[in-house]
Amino acid sequence: MTEARDHAPPGYGPPRPPAPGWGPPPVPLSPDGRPLADFGTRLLAYMIDAVILGAVAMVLFLPPFAWFMVNAMSDIAARSDPSTPGTPVAVEYEQVFNQFFLPLLLLELGFFVFLLVAYYVYYVEMMFRSGRTLGKKLMKVQVVPLEPGATLTRGMAARRYLVECVGGSFVPFLGLLDGLWQLWDKPYQQTLHDKVAKTIVIKVAP
């Protein structure tokens, strides 16, 4: 019987200890030893913030846009109606541009400026007060300075906003590169806006 146990087929017998060096990689830590937020968690927090801001923007933008479209189209239709006294049969291109496209461009420009201001309030003022947007609160992560013991300032939050929101809006592919940078950044998994602001994103207790 002893000989049979000594020659048990492979896969049977007491479990063997794992080979040296085997196991999951260690969790990346901040300079003061707190666990860093992973890419998936940060991405979900970003998507939550984007949905919240997008929903608010649509609620604010749709009413004036609908009002403009109804009035502009009715005005063009009235001017092109041959039964209306004193109006030409065909609407000139310059007239259409001045009455429709130019006001539409101005409306979109004003809305874009409004969004930049709203994003500033959301990403700078809210971040400055707690280090967390609503998305970051839900995903239990927080922005903190890279330097241990330092306090997150409004300037740090503003630099993050300038790179992530303003730069990402005007520079092609900067937003994509900024978000993906954390995948290969070592050792603190920083995005480009983290590097400019000298911040990191950590996990926090529930």
FENZI-V725485 format. One record per residue. RES is the residue in three letters. PSI is psi in whole degrees, 0 to 359 (NA if undefined). D_CENTER is the distance of its C-alpha to the mean C-alpha in whole Angstrom. Layout:
BEGIN
res={RES & RES}
psi={PSI & PSI}
d_center={D_CENTER & D_CENTER}
END
This chain:
BEGIN
res={MET & THR & GLU & ALA & ARG & ASP & HIS & ALA & PRO & PRO & GLY & TYR & GLY & PRO & PRO & ARG & PRO & PRO & ALA & PRO & GLY & TRP & GLY & PRO & PRO & PRO & VAL & PRO & LEU & SER & PRO & ASP & GLY & ARG & PRO & LEU & ALA & ASP & PHE & GLY & THR & ARG & LEU & LEU & ALA & TYR & MET & ILE & ASP & ALA & VAL & ILE & LEU & GLY & ALA & VAL & ALA & MET & VAL & LEU & PHE & LEU & PRO & PRO & PHE & ALA & TRP & PHE & MET & VAL & ASN & ALA & MET & SER & ASP & ILE & ALA & ALA & ARG & SER & ASP & PRO & SER & THR & PRO & GLY & THR & PRO & VAL & ALA & VAL & GLU & TYR & GLU & GLN & VAL & PHE & ASN & GLN & PHE & PHE & LEU & PRO & LEU & LEU & LEU & LEU & GLU & LEU & GLY & PHE & PHE & VAL & PHE & LEU & LEU & VAL & ALA & TYR & TYR & VAL & TYR & TYR & VAL & GLU & MET & MET & PHE & ARG & SER & GLY & ARG & THR & LEU & GLY & LYS & LYS & LEU & MET & LYS & VAL & GLN & VAL & VAL & PRO & LEU & GLU & PRO & GLY & ALA & THR & LEU & THR & ARG & GLY & MET & ALA & ALA & ARG & ARG & TYR & LEU & VAL & GLU & CYS & VAL & GLY & GLY & SER & PHE & VAL & PRO & PHE & LEU & GLY & LEU & LEU & ASP & GLY & LEU & TRP & GLN & LEU & TRP & ASP & LYS & PRO & TYR & GLN & GLN & THR & LEU & HIS & ASP & LYS & VAL & ALA & LYS & THR & ILE & VAL & ILE & LYS & VAL & ALA & PRO}
psi={321 & 320 & 324 & 321 & 324 & 335 & 41 & 144 & 155 & 142 & 351 & 163 & 183 & 147 & 144 & 148 & 150 & 149 & 150 & 136 & 354 & 150 & 167 & 151 & 151 & 150 & 127 & 140 & 153 & 170 & 333 & 13 & 7 & 145 & 137 & 151 & 137 & 170 & 315 & 318 & 317 & 323 & 317 & 319 & 318 & 318 & 322 & 315 & 319 & 320 & 317 & 310 & 323 & 320 & 317 & 318 & 318 & 319 & 322 & 330 & 324 & 315 & 308 & 327 & 316 & 318 & 317 & 315 & 316 & 314 & 319 & 316 & 322 & 325 & 317 & 318 & 322 & 321 & 334 & 1 & 116 & 343 & 348 & 122 & 139 & 7 & 144 & 159 & 316 & 142 & 123 & 151 & 320 & 322 & 318 & 318 & 313 & 328 & 344 & 298 & 318 & 311 & 325 & 318 & 319 & 322 & 317 & 321 & 315 & 321 & 323 & 317 & 319 & 319 & 319 & 320 & 315 & 319 & 324 & 312 & 317 & 312 & 339 & 303 & 317 & 320 & 320 & 325 & 324 & 350 & 10 & 134 & 180 & 320 & 319 & 326 & 316 & 325 & 2 & 50 & 163 & 144 & 129 & 159 & 149 & 323 & 124 & 135 & 351 & 162 & 137 & 126 & 166 & 326 & 319 & 314 & 323 & 321 & 322 & 316 & 318 & 319 & 312 & 314 & 305 & 308 & 319 & 337 & 332 & 333 & 120 & 134 & 1 & 320 & 318 & 313 & 320 & 312 & 325 & 345 & 329 & 340 & 330 & 1 & 133 & 145 & 4 & 9 & 48 & 146 & 177 & 322 & 335 & 316 & 318 & 321 & 351 & 52 & 166 & 168 & 124 & 162 & 145 & 158 & 149 & NA}
d_center={66 & 65 & 65 & 63 & 60 & 60 & 60 & 57 & 55 & 52 & 49 & 51 & 52 & 50 & 47 & 46 & 44 & 41 & 41 & 41 & 37 & 36 & 33 & 29 & 28 & 27 & 24 & 22 & 23 & 22 & 25 & 26 & 26 & 23 & 21 & 18 & 15 & 15 & 13 & 13 & 12 & 9 & 8 & 9 & 8 & 4 & 6 & 8 & 6 & 6 & 9 & 11 & 10 & 11 & 14 & 15 & 15 & 17 & 19 & 20 & 20 & 22 & 25 & 26 & 25 & 27 & 30 & 30 & 30 & 33 & 35 & 34 & 35 & 38 & 39 & 39 & 41 & 44 & 44 & 45 & 47 & 51 & 52 & 51 & 53 & 52 & 49 & 49 & 49 & 46 & 43 & 43 & 40 & 39 & 40 & 37 & 35 & 36 & 35 & 32 & 30 & 30 & 30 & 27 & 25 & 26 & 24 & 21 & 21 & 21 & 19 & 16 & 18 & 17 & 13 & 13 & 15 & 14 & 10 & 13 & 14 & 12 & 10 & 13 & 16 & 15 & 14 & 17 & 19 & 18 & 15 & 13 & 11 & 12 & 10 & 11 & 14 & 14 & 14 & 16 & 14 & 15 & 14 & 17 & 19 & 21 & 24 & 26 & 27 & 25 & 23 & 20 & 20 & 19 & 19 & 17 & 14 & 15 & 15 & 11 & 10 & 13 & 12 & 8 & 8 & 12 & 13 & 10 & 11 & 15 & 15 & 16 & 14 & 12 & 9 & 10 & 12 & 10 & 8 & 12 & 14 & 14 & 16 & 19 & 18 & 21 & 22 & 19 & 16 & 15 & 12 & 13 & 12 & 13 & 16 & 17 & 16 & 18 & 16 & 16 & 14 & 17 & 18 & 20 & 23 & 22}
END
